[in-house]
Amino acid sequence: MNNPPTQTDAARRTRALESLLVEKGLLTTEIIDGVVQQYEQDVGPLNGAKVVARAWSDPAYKRRLLADGGAAIAELGFGDAHGSKIVVLENTPSVHHLVVCTLCSCYPWSVLGLPPSWYKSYAYRARVVREPRAVLREFDLELPAAVEIRVWDSNSDLRYMVLPERPANTADHSEEQLVALVTRDSMIGVAKIAAPAK
């Protein structure tokens, strides 16, 4: 039998704080569970996947999304709680966009959910600007030398989201089927979406 993983100091502090707030009657476990579920499932990358699938399916929506990301995202009921502007960057066969926040971890939570731990790490924030191809290789993404990589630095006022290239073999896919293909990493730019089998 495997031993359970040990909790980090941050996890222990989080559990202690949660217990104290519940004990004092300031929160209930249901409220805490609801917030966690909202960010993991509802507000999570599924929202961004819906935006991407709509853009792939509806050329008029795609034009609006690229012209004013925040407004087009709001059309689907997703808005940035921090009031930040969201710019959507379209990947093409010749240009690949990659998002980082070099200062901290500014991130469009409303469409991508909770930021992954690597996005907040100093190593990613420092290296992706200097050596984006090397960092992408570490994510198992090897781009041809002819593809231009553009790195975008998010901040508290301006957040970025990548519109990945639509994969091959999806011309007959419904929007719902397209949603299932989109990953959080592809909307940050550290992954491409693989074409489904025919």
Beta strands, then each sheet from edge to edge (+ up, - down):
strand 1: 85-90
strand 2: 95-100
strand 3: 148-153
strand 4: 158-163
sheet 1: 1+ 4+
sheet 2: 2+ 3+
end
